[in-house]
Amino acid sequence: MSGINEYIDNEVKSNDVVVFMKGTPGFPQCGFSGQVVQILDYIGVDYKGVDVLTSNELRQGIKDYSNWPTIPQLYVKGEFVGGCDIIREMFQAGELQSYLAEKGISAKGAA
């Protein structure tokens, strides 16, 4: 496993909820990343944002890691959940909230 893969693997496994995104939760650098941040903030879940713009290696590495071509990418308890469209659809259907609850992750927002 390469260094970047180890780094990604560690982030995914050591954080209950982690989103690999363009920019930071406080300052997203693309609309899709911004949408995922808005949804997570609305639900009121604690999560870590990892800025893939800090290195090309990381930006490519996360795509290889998940075998998913786009960013942002959301991971919960070490499992890849999806990108922006999937997260938005799950959220609108109320599935994201129940998925997080099933995984034992508390969300402060209204269900």
C-alpha atoms as one frame of an Amber mdcrd trajectory, in Angstrom:
protein
   0.000   0.000   0.000   1.361   3.405  -0.935   1.821   6.217   1.555  -1.218
   8.077   0.262  -3.369   4.953   0.532  -2.237   4.443   4.119  -3.085   8.061
   4.903  -6.573   7.730   3.370  -7.143   4.378   5.062  -6.189   5.869   8.414
  -8.506   8.881   7.978 -11.394   6.645   6.924 -10.902   4.200   9.801 -10.075
   6.633  12.593 -12.999   9.032  12.005 -16.617   7.926  12.344 -17.691  10.350
   9.628 -15.225  11.789   7.143 -15.778  13.634   3.898 -13.040  13.969   1.314
 -13.830  17.263  -0.357 -12.523  20.213  -2.329 -11.777  22.843   0.271 -12.697
  22.726   3.950 -16.062  22.492   5.735 -15.765  26.195   6.539 -14.771  27.155
   3.021 -15.796  24.601   0.375 -14.127  25.121  -3.009 -16.820  23.515  -5.140
 -20.604  23.416  -5.134 -20.861  19.648  -4.676 -18.582  19.675  -1.653 -20.582
  22.630  -0.328 -23.848  20.723  -0.655 -22.544  17.729   1.292 -21.231  20.057
   4.018 -24.610  21.825   4.193 -26.434  18.501   4.563 -24.087  17.218   7.278
 -24.261  20.543   9.106 -28.059  20.569   8.830 -28.317  17.057  10.261 -25.926
  18.159  12.979 -23.453  15.317  12.726 -19.811  15.625  13.763 -17.517  14.920
  10.852 -14.014  15.564   9.598 -13.363  17.257   6.291 -10.228  16.333   4.354
  -9.226  18.844   1.672  -8.138  16.949  -1.458  -6.877  20.172  -3.045  -3.825
  20.072  -0.783  -2.204  17.514  -3.098  -2.756  15.947  -6.510  -1.674  12.637
  -5.022  -4.481  12.806  -2.480  -7.036  13.921  -5.066  -6.208  10.950  -7.296
  -5.604   8.622  -4.361  -9.129   8.953  -2.967 -10.619   8.113  -6.374  -8.468
   4.983  -6.552  -9.230   4.097  -2.935 -13.003   4.122  -3.415 -13.033   3.288
  -7.116 -15.353   6.293  -7.399 -14.553   9.003  -9.978 -15.830  12.123  -8.261
 -15.302  14.231  -5.155 -16.717  14.760  -2.538 -16.814  11.298  -1.007 -18.467
  10.476   2.294 -17.304   7.653   4.540 -19.139   6.449   7.637 -17.502   3.985
  10.045 -14.964   2.997   7.409 -17.537   2.430   4.654 -17.854   4.474   1.479
 -21.386   5.904   1.361 -21.297   7.934  -1.827 -20.826  11.239  -3.561 -22.914
  14.381  -3.674 -25.894  13.015  -5.646 -26.207   9.895  -3.496 -25.902  11.872
  -0.254 -28.486  14.416  -1.443 -30.943  11.695  -2.487 -30.469   9.802   0.777
 -30.942  13.031   2.751 -34.100  14.038   0.887 -35.567  10.563   1.402 -34.647
  10.636   5.108 -32.366   7.645   4.549 -29.131   9.400   5.462 -30.390  10.193
   8.945 -31.528   6.612   9.563 -28.308   5.229   8.061 -26.250   7.319  10.482
 -28.477   6.264  13.376 -28.040   2.586  12.420 -24.281   3.103  12.502 -24.604
   4.557  16.005 -23.758   8.105  15.011 -25.735  10.778  16.797 -27.125  13.653
  14.809 -28.345  16.745  16.598 -30.666  18.020  13.877 -34.337  17.265  13.361
 -35.022  13.924  11.690
